[in-house]
Amino acid sequence: MKKYLLLFFLLNTFFSLNAQKKYQDDNVTIWFLNEYPYANVLDYLHNPDTFLFCHYVLRRYEEKGAPIAINMYLYRNNNEWWSTSLIAYSSSKGKYWELTKPMWIQTDLSALIEDVITELDSVYYSDELSIIHTWVYVKCGEKNSVDLQGNLRDFASVVPKFTYVFMIGLLESYNNNIIKTYH
């Protein structure tokens, strides 16, 4: 039993540390994206050149029928900002995701996106570990970004500009129109 616990701890530590690395590859080779239909959604959105992807974990416990994470895609299309959510669920048959209808964002975020990238790039956690992560990937030209430890309450004071952009993208695009389901 102790061997299994040690193995679990070592794997968890490896993946936690691996998730904290920055990647400069346009193909986004962050390990957790392999389990999401990330590329399928980007294809559906016509591969925007400027976007912010945020994987926000809602809870760490199971509640029947409740979503476990929101994956927000905030992107620019023809100089307008749009947002959609890929909502993750877990059931006895496995994970599945529902993509909501993309909605136009009334607030212009163009002036803020560079500040958000700078703010996210300045975050440094040293050797701290957390099991709760909010993964963020920003593609704006050559710039990419990082993950944040904790949840909204934890990082609202650390990265206020990102928090503002995240809340605008999430709240202005909230809808229940499911246009696609991925299994």
RARA-V263229 format. One record per residue. N is the residue number from 0. RES is the residue in three letters. SS is DSSP state (@ for helix, = for strand, . for the rest). Layout:
N & RES & SS
N & RES & SS
This chain:
0 & MET & .
1 & LYS & @
2 & LYS & @
3 & TYR & @
4 & LEU & @
5 & LEU & @
6 & LEU & @
7 & PHE & @
8 & PHE & @
9 & LEU & @
10 & LEU & @
11 & ASN & @
12 & THR & @
13 & PHE & @
14 & PHE & @
15 & SER & @
16 & LEU & @
17 & ASN & @
18 & ALA & @
19 & GLN & .
20 & LYS & .
21 & LYS & .
22 & TYR & .
23 & GLN & .
24 & ASP & .
25 & ASP & .
26 & ASN & .
27 & VAL & .
28 & THR & .
29 & ILE & .
30 & TRP & @
31 & PHE & @
32 & LEU & @
33 & ASN & @
34 & GLU & @
35 & TYR & .
36 & PRO & .
37 & TYR & @
38 & ALA & @
39 & ASN & @
40 & VAL & @
41 & LEU & @
42 & ASP & @
43 & TYR & @
44 & LEU & .
45 & HIS & .
46 & ASN & .
47 & PRO & .
48 & ASP & .
49 & THR & =
50 & PHE & =
51 & LEU & =
52 & PHE & =
53 & CYS & =
54 & HIS & =
55 & TYR & =
56 & VAL & =
57 & LEU & .
58 & ARG & .
59 & ARG & .
60 & TYR & .
61 & GLU & .
62 & GLU & .
63 & LYS & .
64 & GLY & .
65 & ALA & .
66 & PRO & .
67 & ILE & .
68 & ALA & =
69 & ILE & =
70 & ASN & =
71 & MET & =
72 & TYR & =
73 & LEU & =
74 & TYR & =
75 & ARG & =
76 & ASN & =
77 & ASN & .
78 & ASN & .
79 & GLU & =
80 & TRP & =
81 & TRP & =
82 & SER & =
83 & THR & =
84 & SER & =
85 & LEU & =
86 & ILE & =
87 & ALA & =
88 & TYR & =
89 & SER & =
90 & SER & =
91 & SER & .
92 & LYS & .
93 & GLY & =
94 & LYS & =
95 & TYR & =
96 & TRP & =
97 & GLU & =
98 & LEU & =
99 & THR & =
100 & LYS & .
101 & PRO & .
102 & MET & =
103 & TRP & =
104 & ILE & .
105 & GLN & .
106 & THR & .
107 & ASP & .
108 & LEU & .
109 & SER & @
110 & ALA & @
111 & LEU & @
112 & ILE & @
113 & GLU & @
114 & ASP & @
115 & VAL & @
116 & ILE & @
117 & THR & @
118 & GLU & @
119 & LEU & @
120 & ASP & @
121 & SER & .
122 & VAL & .
123 & TYR & .
124 & TYR & .
125 & SER & .
126 & ASP & .
127 & GLU & .
128 & LEU & .
129 & SER & .
130 & ILE & .
131 & ILE & .
132 & HIS & =
133 & THR & =
134 & TRP & =
135 & VAL & =
136 & TYR & =
137 & VAL & =
138 & LYS & =
139 & CYS & =
140 & GLY & .
141 & GLU & .
142 & LYS & =
143 & ASN & .
144 & SER & .
145 & VAL & .
146 & ASP & =
147 & LEU & =
148 & GLN & =
149 & GLY & .
150 & ASN & .
151 & LEU & @
152 & ARG & @
153 & ASP & @
154 & PHE & @
155 & ALA & .
156 & SER & .
157 & VAL & .
158 & VAL & .
159 & PRO & @
160 & LYS & @
161 & PHE & @
162 & THR & @
163 & TYR & @
164 & VAL & @
165 & PHE & @
166 & MET & @
167 & ILE & @
168 & GLY & @
169 & LEU & @
170 & LEU & @
171 & GLU & @
172 & SER & .
173 & TYR & .
174 & ASN & .
175 & ASN & .
176 & ASN & .
177 & ILE & =
178 & ILE & =
179 & LYS & =
180 & THR & =
181 & TYR & =
182 & HIS & .
